[in-house]
Amino acid sequence: RCLTPPLDQNPAPLPAPCVYRARRVPPVTRSGERGAGRCCGAAAMVRLYKELHVPDATQAEAFEFLAKFENIERWDPGVKSSKLAPGSAASGIGAVYDLVTLFKGSESAMKYEVTEYSPPRHVRLKGEGDSVLADDLIEVDAHPSGGAKVAYTADIKLKWPLKLFTWFVASDIRKLGDDAIAGMERAFAEGKHKK
């Protein structure tokens, strides 16, 4: 606290000026309902987390369809195109994909690389564009009632200086995640994983 001595006492030397710091926002929960961020020092981040029951695909089919990231343009409306980068490994750790993404009407190039690959359970890809970093984790398990259960986690970080505006676009980023999961659900229902 900043203390001011009573008027009827000899004033003591003034303490150092008080510095007020913004309260740290707690990290986002796995519900994926809100993004979390920190400014001034650490990159602001929005975390997306969604679960999906896929009754029309086995665990192996769901994993193969999602882990092959060329397929993302077939289910994510936020991706205009995706292709294997020239000279990249065909699949597995080290596979690199060139994407053109869409955000609020603008196109951006991103490059994704597979950093973890454990079929048919999980794959992790790290992406980078001019203004954004992404860390996507796709986990696939057999669902107790049949089919597959997909859990998708995406950590989105805006680069400096755009990270200062994370709070203003967090809802737009979360909508991208919602649209992607809805598109994934439609793709499985339409049998795109078998084509």
Disulfide bonds with the S-S distance in Angstrom:
Cys2-Cys18 1.76
